[in-house]
Amino acid sequence: MSAPFAPLTALRNLFRPTHKRQLEAATSGRRWQMIGGDARSSIHGGAATVSTRAQHYALNNPHGANMAQKLPDNLIGHGIKPIAQVEDEATRRGLHRSFLAWTDRADATGGADFYALQHQAARDMVVTGEALFVWIFAQDGAPQLQRLHPEQLDRSYTKEISDSRYAVQGVEFDRATGARVAYHIRPGAGFGQGGFSAGHYAGTLPPVRFEARSVIHLFRALVPGQVRGLSWFAPILLTAHELDQLSDALLVRAKVAALHAGFIYDADGTGGGYSGTAKGDTLEVSLEPGTMSVMPPNKRVEFSDPPDSGDAPALAVHTLRAMAAGVGLTYEQLTGDYSQVNYSSQRAAMLEFRRFCEAVQHHVIVFQLCRPVWDAFMRWQVMQGTVSARDYLDPRSGLMTAKWLPPSWPWVDPQKDATAAIMEMDANLRSRADIIAERGYDIEEIDRQIAADRARAEQLNIAPKPKEGAANAA
């Protein structure tokens, strides 16, 4: 016997809120939907799936490959470089030269310099959601970085370790302070000098515990308590998947329209005077370009006219704009289509994009990657005797800190921007040092180069060419 109909229960069920996993890119089934929890749980539970799909998208889709290239290119460029904050000029210049020499040794594998590692870290963070490095040390004590695949950080390692320690997805925490104290990382094919050898990680090997100070884990935290990174492609993977399906459907429609020219209706089965290949009761015939044929009586040819799929190009543009917004790029950067922009709109879009990049550069990349690198480099300088341990440990010396300068931004109209900068300096609204630093340069280095140019010109008796206004006044 069926249960009696309950109108109130039916209404409640009808208007009951539908709960969906927040990370649509990590779900399965129709539109990848499934039941989920809060944002942090959704990230922890779905980040691995999103990472796998994002890597496939970045390798196989032209827009995905473009995103994976354009974002690191703009975040890192030719490198985020340090300016030591020590006051003594000779010490500062010596540190800069030593750091520049070290950059070529930064990669333990010898395959890149430090600035290339920055670019690789940014790409890993964009595509997989996080970047992972371990410190190893050369025979002379020089610190070196070894890049690992983020999935070597064991997601399955979640447990109560002791009364004071616990681990979540491979990251060990101090219960009292909440600080990260260690990372549990699966090794590669074997161990190298103080770290991992190259090769794919072995999932069957138990994770190895690394103290937090020997690991660099780079990711952008979106919610409080987030332990692992989330791919920047997460908001767009579902949209990108459906755009691919739309593109495939339009391509199939075009193929069908090209392959099926028409259908011959023939009562006696002779093909209406056309020759072709017989397959059972069907005769397949073809038309050559420019053919004019006279049909016999009672024969007709009907040409196929596939139904219109709507304004698909406009829908594709709208979808690509949404995808660009989802990862922080402009539509023009994503597609390479600059046909609909002018100077004002392009400048406004680029200023907004640059503000986004600067936030990631200083709040994520500099803090999580660059500052630990400077600390390791300076400790090596202390070991070498380049600077004294007493001076290094004195906060007033400035040896502990460095100002990290990203590459300068090329402007849409350099003349207008230079004129605006000169006007701001003349009106005492900004300093010359601030404008030079904003462009990614060191004012002291610029001044040294200018002084050297003037000294060389005087030595060679090369007089500067007078300005036109000064010549007329004379």
C-alpha positions as CSV (number, residue, x, y, z in Angstrom):
1,M,0.0,0.0,0.0
2,S,1.5,3.4,-1.0
3,A,2.0,6.1,1.6
4,P,-0.7,8.8,1.8
5,F,0.0,12.0,-0.1
6,A,1.1,14.8,2.3
7,P,0.7,18.3,0.6
8,L,2.8,20.1,3.3
9,T,5.7,17.6,2.9
10,A,5.6,17.9,-0.9
11,L,5.8,21.7,-0.7
12,R,8.7,21.6,1.7
13,N,10.6,19.2,-0.6
14,L,9.8,21.3,-3.6
15,F,11.3,24.5,-2.1
16,R,14.0,22.9,-0.1
17,P,17.4,24.5,-0.9
18,T,19.6,22.4,-3.2
19,H,23.1,21.7,-1.7
20,K,25.9,21.4,-4.2
21,R,29.6,20.9,-3.8
22,Q,31.2,24.3,-4.1
23,L,33.9,23.1,-6.4
24,E,32.0,22.2,-9.5
25,A,35.3,21.4,-11.3
26,A,35.8,18.5,-8.8
27,T,32.4,16.8,-9.1
28,S,31.2,14.0,-11.3
29,G,28.0,13.2,-13.2
30,R,25.8,15.7,-15.0
31,R,27.6,19.1,-14.7
32,W,29.8,17.4,-12.2
33,Q,27.4,18.0,-9.3
34,M,27.4,16.3,-5.9
35,I,26.6,16.9,-2.3
36,G,29.4,18.7,-0.4
37,G,30.3,20.7,2.7
38,D,31.8,24.0,3.6
39,A,34.4,25.8,1.5
40,R,37.5,24.5,3.3
41,S,36.2,20.9,3.2
42,S,35.4,21.3,-0.5
43,I,38.9,22.5,-1.2
44,H,40.5,19.7,0.8
45,G,38.3,17.1,-0.8
46,G,38.3,18.3,-4.4
47,A,41.7,20.0,-4.9
48,A,43.4,16.8,-6.1
49,T,40.7,16.1,-8.8
50,V,40.8,19.8,-9.9
51,S,44.6,19.7,-10.1
52,T,44.5,16.6,-12.4
53,R,41.9,18.2,-14.7
54,A,43.7,21.5,-14.7
55,Q,46.9,19.9,-15.8
56,H,45.1,18.1,-18.6
57,Y,43.5,21.4,-19.7
58,A,46.7,23.3,-19.6
59,L,48.4,20.6,-21.8
60,N,45.6,20.0,-24.3
61,N,43.6,23.1,-24.7
62,P,44.9,26.2,-26.5
63,H,43.2,28.6,-24.0
64,G,44.4,26.5,-21.1
65,A,48.0,26.5,-22.4
66,N,47.8,30.3,-22.9
67,M,46.6,30.9,-19.3
68,A,49.3,28.7,-17.9
69,Q,51.9,30.8,-19.8
70,K,50.5,34.3,-19.6
71,L,49.9,34.4,-15.8
72,P,53.5,33.3,-14.8
73,D,54.9,35.6,-17.5
74,N,53.1,38.6,-15.9
75,L,53.6,37.6,-12.3
76,I,57.4,36.8,-12.7
77,G,58.6,38.1,-16.1
78,H,62.4,38.0,-16.0
79,G,62.4,37.7,-12.2
80,I,61.5,39.4,-8.9
81,K,64.9,40.7,-7.8
82,P,66.1,41.7,-4.3
83,I,67.6,45.0,-3.1
84,A,69.4,44.6,0.2
85,Q,68.4,47.0,2.9
86,V,71.8,47.4,4.5
87,E,72.9,51.1,4.6
88,D,76.6,50.6,3.7
89,E,76.8,50.9,-0.1
90,A,79.9,48.7,-0.4
91,T,78.3,45.8,1.6
92,R,75.1,46.2,-0.4
93,R,76.8,46.0,-3.7
94,G,78.8,43.0,-2.6
95,L,75.7,41.2,-1.5
96,H,74.0,41.9,-4.8
97,R,77.0,40.5,-6.7
98,S,77.1,37.4,-4.5
99,F,73.3,36.8,-4.9
100,L,73.6,37.2,-8.7
101,A,76.3,34.6,-8.8
102,W,74.3,32.3,-6.5
103,T,71.2,32.5,-8.8
104,D,72.9,30.2,-11.3
105,R,73.4,27.6,-8.6
106,A,69.9,27.9,-7.1
107,D,68.5,24.9,-9.0
108,A,69.9,21.7,-7.5
109,T,69.4,20.0,-10.9
110,G,71.3,22.7,-12.7
111,G,68.5,23.1,-15.2
112,A,67.6,26.7,-14.4
113,D,68.5,29.8,-12.4
114,F,66.6,31.2,-9.5
115,Y,64.4,33.4,-11.6
116,A,63.4,30.5,-13.8
117,L,62.5,28.6,-10.6
118,Q,60.3,31.6,-9.7
119,H,58.5,31.2,-13.1
120,Q,58.1,27.5,-12.6
121,A,56.8,28.0,-9.1
122,A,54.2,30.5,-10.4
123,R,53.1,28.1,-13.1
124,D,52.8,25.2,-10.7
125,M,50.7,27.5,-8.4
126,V,48.4,28.6,-11.3
127,V,47.8,25.1,-12.7
128,T,48.0,22.7,-9.8
129,G,47.3,25.3,-7.1
130,E,50.6,25.0,-5.3
131,A,54.4,24.7,-5.7
132,L,56.7,22.6,-3.7
133,F,60.5,22.9,-3.1
134,V,62.9,21.3,-0.7
135,W,66.2,22.8,0.4
136,I,69.4,20.8,-0.2
137,F,73.0,22.0,0.3
138,A,76.0,21.8,-1.9
139,Q,79.4,20.7,-0.6
140,D,80.4,24.2,0.2
141,G,77.2,24.8,2.1
142,A,75.4,26.8,-0.7
143,P,71.7,26.4,-0.4
144,Q,69.9,24.9,-3.4
145,L,66.3,24.3,-4.3
146,Q,64.8,21.1,-5.7
147,R,61.5,21.4,-7.4
148,L,59.0,18.6,-6.6
149,H,55.6,17.8,-7.9
150,P,53.0,19.1,-5.5
151,E,51.3,15.7,-5.3
152,Q,54.5,14.3,-3.6
153,L,53.1,16.1,-0.5
154,D,51.1,13.1,0.8
155,R,47.4,14.0,0.8
156,S,46.6,10.7,2.5
157,Y,48.7,11.6,5.5
158,T,46.0,12.9,7.9
159,K,46.3,11.7,11.5
160,E,46.7,12.5,15.1
161,I,50.5,12.2,15.6
162,S,50.6,13.1,19.4
163,D,48.9,15.2,22.0
164,S,50.7,18.2,20.6
165,R,51.0,17.4,16.9
166,Y,48.6,16.5,14.1
167,A,48.8,16.3,10.3
168,V,46.4,17.3,7.6
169,Q,47.0,16.2,4.0
170,G,50.7,15.8,4.6
171,V,51.3,19.0,6.6
172,E,52.1,18.6,10.3
173,F,50.9,21.3,12.7
174,D,51.6,22.3,16.3
175,R,48.4,22.0,18.2
176,A,49.1,24.9,20.6
177,T,50.1,27.5,18.0
178,G,48.7,26.2,14.7
179,A,52.1,26.7,13.1
180,R,53.4,24.4,10.4
181,V,56.2,22.3,11.8
182,A,56.9,19.6,9.2
183,Y,55.9,18.2,5.8
184,H,55.4,14.6,4.9
185,I,56.6,14.1,1.3
186,R,56.7,10.9,-0.8
187,P,60.2,10.4,-2.3
188,G,61.0,10.0,-5.9
189,A,62.8,7.1,-7.5
190,G,65.6,7.5,-4.9
191,F,67.2,10.0,-2.6
192,G,69.7,12.6,-3.8
193,Q,72.1,14.6,-1.7
194,G,70.0,15.7,1.2
195,G,66.8,15.5,-0.9
196,F,65.1,13.7,-3.7
197,S,66.6,12.5,-7.0
198,A,64.8,13.3,-10.2
199,G,61.9,11.1,-11.4
200,H,58.3,10.4,-10.7
201,Y,57.3,10.1,-7.1
202,A,56.6,6.5,-5.9
203,G,53.2,6.3,-4.3
204,T,54.1,3.0,-2.6
205,L,56.9,4.4,-0.6
206,P,56.1,5.9,2.8
207,P,56.4,9.7,3.2
208,V,59.5,11.2,4.6
209,R,59.2,13.9,7.3
210,F,60.9,17.2,6.5
211,E,61.1,20.1,9.0
212,A,59.1,23.1,7.8
213,R,62.3,25.3,7.5
214,S,63.6,22.9,4.8
215,V,60.5,23.1,2.6
216,I,58.9,25.9,0.6
217,H,55.2,25.4,0.0
218,L,53.7,28.1,-2.2
219,F,50.0,28.6,-2.6
220,R,47.3,31.2,-2.5
221,A,45.0,30.8,0.6
222,L,41.3,31.4,-0.2
223,V,39.7,30.5,3.1
224,P,40.8,30.4,6.7
225,G,42.4,27.1,7.7
226,Q,43.2,26.1,4.1
227,V,46.1,23.6,4.1
228,R,46.7,22.9,0.4
229,G,46.4,25.0,-2.7
230,L,43.6,25.1,-5.2
231,S,44.2,25.4,-8.9
232,W,43.4,28.8,-10.3
233,F,41.5,27.0,-13.1
234,A,38.9,25.7,-10.6
235,P,36.3,28.4,-11.3
236,I,36.5,27.9,-15.1
237,L,37.0,24.2,-15.7
238,L,33.3,23.4,-15.9
239,T,32.8,26.4,-18.3
240,A,35.8,25.4,-20.3
241,H,34.6,21.8,-20.5
242,E,31.2,22.9,-21.9
243,L,32.9,25.3,-24.3
244,D,34.9,22.4,-25.7
245,Q,31.6,20.4,-26.1
246,L,30.1,23.4,-27.9
247,S,33.1,23.6,-30.2
248,D,33.0,19.9,-30.9
249,A,29.3,20.0,-31.7
250,L,29.7,23.0,-34.1
251,L,32.6,21.2,-35.8
252,V,30.6,18.0,-36.2
253,R,27.7,20.1,-37.6
254,A,30.0,21.7,-40.1
255,K,31.3,18.3,-41.1
256,V,27.8,16.9,-41.5
257,A,26.7,19.8,-43.6
258,A,29.8,19.4,-45.8
259,L,29.5,15.6,-46.2
260,H,25.8,15.3,-46.9
261,A,25.1,17.4,-50.0
262,G,21.6,16.1,-50.7
263,F,19.3,13.2,-50.9
264,I,17.9,11.7,-54.2
265,Y,14.4,10.4,-54.1
266,D,14.1,7.7,-56.8
267,A,11.0,5.5,-57.3
268,D,12.6,2.9,-59.5
269,G,16.0,2.8,-57.8
270,T,18.2,3.7,-60.7
271,G,19.7,6.7,-59.0
272,G,18.0,9.3,-61.2
273,G,20.7,9.1,-63.8
274,Y,23.6,9.5,-61.3
275,S,26.4,7.0,-61.0
276,G,27.8,5.9,-57.7
277,T,28.6,3.1,-55.3
278,A,25.9,0.7,-54.3
279,K,25.7,-0.4,-50.6
280,G,22.8,-2.7,-50.3
281,D,19.7,-0.9,-51.4
282,T,21.5,2.5,-51.1
283,L,23.3,4.2,-53.9
284,E,25.9,6.8,-52.8
285,V,26.7,9.3,-55.5
286,S,28.8,12.5,-55.5
287,L,28.6,15.9,-57.2
288,E,31.6,17.5,-58.8
289,P,32.0,21.3,-58.5
290,G,30.1,23.1,-61.3
291,T,28.1,20.1,-62.4
292,M,24.8,20.9,-64.2
293,S,22.4,17.9,-64.5
294,V,19.0,17.4,-66.1
295,M,16.8,15.2,-63.9
296,P,14.5,12.6,-65.5
297,P,10.8,12.9,-65.1
298,N,9.4,12.2,-61.6
299,K,12.9,12.6,-60.0
300,R,14.0,15.2,-57.5
301,V,17.0,16.1,-55.4
302,E,16.6,17.7,-52.0
303,F,19.7,19.3,-50.4
304,S,20.2,19.1,-46.7
305,D,19.9,22.2,-44.6
306,P,21.0,21.6,-41.0
307,P,19.2,23.7,-38.5
308,D,20.9,26.9,-37.3
309,S,22.6,26.5,-33.9
310,G,22.0,30.1,-32.9
311,D,24.5,32.8,-32.3
312,A,27.3,30.5,-31.3
313,P,30.1,33.0,-31.9
314,A,28.6,35.5,-29.5
315,L,28.1,32.7,-27.0
316,A,31.7,31.6,-27.3
317,V,32.9,35.2,-26.8
318,H,30.7,35.6,-23.7
319,T,32.1,32.3,-22.4
320,L,35.7,33.3,-23.0
321,R,35.1,36.6,-21.2
322,A,33.8,34.7,-18.2
323,M,36.8,32.4,-18.3
324,A,39.2,35.3,-18.5
325,A,37.6,37.0,-15.5
326,G,37.7,33.7,-13.6
327,V,41.5,33.4,-13.7
328,G,42.3,37.2,-13.5
329,L,43.3,37.8,-17.2
330,T,41.7,40.2,-19.6
331,Y,39.7,38.8,-22.5
332,E,42.3,40.2,-24.9
333,Q,45.2,38.4,-23.1
334,L,43.3,35.1,-23.1
335,T,42.3,35.2,-26.8
336,G,44.8,37.5,-28.4
337,D,41.9,39.4,-29.9
338,Y,42.5,43.2,-29.6
339,S,40.1,44.3,-32.3
340,Q,37.6,45.8,-29.9
341,V,39.8,47.9,-27.6
342,N,41.0,51.5,-27.7
343,Y,43.7,53.2,-25.6
344,S,41.4,54.1,-22.7
345,S,39.7,50.7,-22.3
346,Q,43.0,48.9,-22.7
347,R,44.8,51.0,-20.2
348,A,41.9,50.6,-17.6
349,A,41.9,46.9,-18.1
350,M,45.7,46.6,-17.8
351,L,45.8,48.8,-14.7
352,E,43.3,46.5,-13.0
353,F,45.2,43.4,-14.1
354,R,48.5,44.8,-12.8
355,R,47.0,45.6,-9.5
356,F,45.9,41.9,-9.3
357,C,49.4,40.8,-10.2
358,E,51.1,43.1,-7.7
359,A,48.9,41.7,-4.9
360,V,49.9,38.1,-5.7
361,Q,53.5,39.1,-6.2
362,H,53.9,40.8,-2.8
363,H,51.4,38.8,-0.7
364,V,52.1,35.3,-1.9
365,I,55.3,35.0,-4.0
366,V,57.5,37.4,-2.2
367,F,56.4,36.3,1.3
368,Q,56.3,32.5,0.7
369,L,59.2,32.1,-1.7
370,C,61.5,35.1,-2.0
371,R,61.9,36.0,1.6
372,P,62.9,32.4,2.7
373,V,65.4,32.4,-0.2
374,W,67.0,35.6,1.0
375,D,67.1,34.2,4.6
376,A,68.9,31.0,3.4
377,F,71.3,33.0,1.2
378,M,72.2,35.3,4.1
379,R,72.8,32.4,6.4
380,W,75.2,31.0,3.8
381,Q,77.0,34.4,3.7
382,V,77.4,34.3,7.5
383,M,78.9,30.8,7.1
384,Q,81.3,32.1,4.5
385,G,82.3,35.0,6.7
386,T,81.1,37.6,4.2
387,V,79.0,39.2,7.0
388,S,79.4,38.7,10.7
389,A,76.8,36.8,12.6
390,R,76.4,39.7,15.1
391,D,75.6,42.1,12.3
392,Y,73.2,39.7,10.7
393,L,71.3,39.1,13.9
394,D,71.0,42.9,14.5
395,P,67.7,44.0,13.1
396,R,69.1,47.5,12.7
397,S,71.8,46.3,10.2
398,G,69.2,45.6,7.5
399,L,70.9,42.4,6.6
400,M,67.9,40.3,7.3
401,T,65.6,42.0,4.9
402,A,65.5,42.8,1.2
403,K,63.1,44.8,-0.9
404,W,61.9,42.6,-3.8
405,L,61.3,44.4,-7.1
406,P,59.2,42.8,-9.8
407,P,59.9,43.7,-13.4
408,S,58.7,47.0,-14.7
409,W,55.4,47.1,-16.6
410,P,55.6,48.3,-20.2
411,W,52.9,50.9,-20.8
412,V,50.4,51.3,-23.6
413,D,51.7,54.9,-24.2
414,P,55.2,55.4,-22.7
415,Q,55.3,59.1,-23.7
416,K,52.1,60.0,-21.8
417,D,53.2,58.0,-18.7
418,A,56.7,59.5,-18.7
419,T,55.2,63.0,-19.0
420,A,52.8,62.3,-16.1
421,A,55.7,61.0,-13.9
422,I,57.7,64.2,-14.6
423,M,54.7,66.4,-13.7
424,E,54.2,64.5,-10.4
425,M,57.9,65.0,-9.5
426,D,57.8,68.7,-10.5
427,A,54.8,69.2,-8.3
428,N,56.5,67.3,-5.4
429,L,53.7,64.7,-5.4
430,R,56.1,61.8,-5.8
431,S,59.8,61.1,-5.4
432,R,62.1,60.0,-8.2
433,A,63.1,57.0,-6.1
434,D,59.4,55.9,-5.9
435,I,58.8,56.2,-9.6
436,I,62.0,54.3,-10.4
437,A,61.2,51.6,-7.9
438,E,57.6,51.3,-9.3
439,R,59.2,50.5,-12.7
440,G,61.2,47.7,-11.2
441,Y,64.6,49.3,-11.1
442,D,67.1,50.2,-8.3
443,I,67.6,54.0,-8.1
444,E,71.2,53.6,-6.9
445,E,72.1,51.4,-9.8
446,I,70.4,53.9,-12.2
447,D,72.3,56.8,-10.6
448,R,75.6,54.9,-10.9
449,Q,75.0,54.2,-14.6
450,I,74.1,57.9,-15.2
451,A,77.2,59.0,-13.4
452,A,79.3,56.6,-15.4
453,D,77.8,57.7,-18.7
454,R,78.5,61.4,-17.8
455,A,82.1,60.6,-16.7
456,R,82.7,58.7,-19.9
457,A,81.3,61.5,-22.0
458,E,83.5,64.1,-20.3
459,Q,86.6,61.9,-20.7
460,L,85.9,61.5,-24.4
461,N,85.0,65.2,-24.7
462,I,81.5,64.4,-25.9
463,A,79.4,67.4,-25.2
464,P,75.6,66.9,-24.8
465,K,73.6,68.2,-27.6
466,P,71.9,71.5,-26.5
467,K,68.1,71.7,-26.4
468,E,66.4,73.7,-29.1
469,G,64.8,76.2,-26.7
470,A,68.2,76.9,-25.0
471,A,69.9,77.5,-28.3
472,N,67.3,80.0,-29.4
473,A,67.4,81.8,-26.2
474,A,71.2,82.2,-26.5
